[in-house]
Amino acid sequence: MRPASYAESSERGEAASVGDRIVPDDLSREVYCILGVPLDAVGLQATLRRIEAAAHRKLCFMISTPNLNHFVLSRSDREFRESLILSDLCTTDGMPIVWIARLAGISIRSRTAGSDIFDALKTEVSPAQSLKIFLFGGPQGVAELAARTLNSQRSGVKVVGWYYPGFCSVDEMSSDEIIGQINASGADFLVVALGSQKGNLWLQRNHHRLRIPVRAHFGATLNFQAGTVRRAPPLMRKLGLEWLWRIKEEPYLWKRYWNDGRAMIALLFTHVLPFVFWTWWMRLRYERRQELIVTQVHASESVTLSLSGSANARHVDRAIPAFREAAATMKQVTLDFSNIQAIDARFLGLLLMLKKKLKAHGAAPKFIGVSPLLRKVFHLGGLEFQ
């Protein structure tokens, strides 16, 4: 049997436990939406606790670490963006994303890159309870070298298998033989290094075939662990200059960083700053006077949630129970925004999570009563609902 997702176990009426609280369901996550990409306001320690809990309870748990490249790719690759939305945790990788979050008033204060997560697992998980790791991808020979290096150390991770698929398509590296070898390892954590676009696509397409509970694409982590590429010093990482170091170590990356930087500057002026301005204006004008009220109207085949007031971080807890109840009905969920005066990145993040929850049942939320200003904010925030 494949590992059960948290949502699935909840729907079976499983009693709440400490593990349930550590690995929250999607609607309980503190998610913010920036340019259509979800970002969890979660630090390194909380991330480690979720990984350990998911591995222990065999919960299907996919981690993404959005960085500048992810944001740029998600603008043109809808399937890639969907893979981020469908992830169970999206930590912030890259100081430029942290700066953008701060600009938008989002409570994300530091980056939590994939390499940081992996290093922390090595040092903070007890060697007696080490996580079993499978390494997939990377340049030729790097996964094997990383496995030997890691297994020569006494740490919180133990490599139980590795596989180098070579330069091939997602379909070719999704063969029964390859998936079978990965599953047979009995690993707790599958670390993928195929390039962010291909890696997330491979993880998403094989989501129901993989038996390893925790999965993540950690990019250059394999190179760092193998010692074939040196990671930037902590000060350069803190100052947001790791990209300069990466270019020194891997000169071919200069073109990607150049293109990503130009694209992000354009998005900053065309989307991020206007989004910040309009959400600030709505908050200044309405937030102090308007609470959020959610009313439900049930019909035979649909549930309509009428929202009134300010849909923002201060009032998001009022919407979560209603969203959860509506999604559990397995009916068409319609949200009426006719009486919404203000909205922010936190509430847009909750809408992304509602979209994810409904998609698991082959459905999608329907929006009505969206004013021209709200429509503009949805567009600037990167939400595109059919």
Secondary structure, DSSP 8 states (H G I E B T S, - for coil): ---B-HHHHHHTT----HHHHHS--GGGS-EEEETTEEEE---HHHHHHHHHHHHHHTB-EEEE---HHHHHHHHH-HHHHHHHHT-SEE---SHHHHHHHHHTT-S--S---HHHHHHHHHHHS-GGG-EEEEEEESSTTHHHHHHHHHHTS-SSEEEEEEE---S--TTGGG-HHHHHHHHHTT-SEEEEES-HHHHHHHHHHTTTT---SEEEE-TTHHHHHHTSS----HHHHHTT-HHHHHHHH-GGGHHHHHHHHHHHHHHIIIIIHHHHHHHHHHHHHHGGG---EEEEEE-SSEEEEEEEEEESGGGHHHHHHHHHHHHHTTSEEEEEEEEEEEE-HHHHHHHHHHHHHHHTTT---EEES--HHHHHHHHHHT----
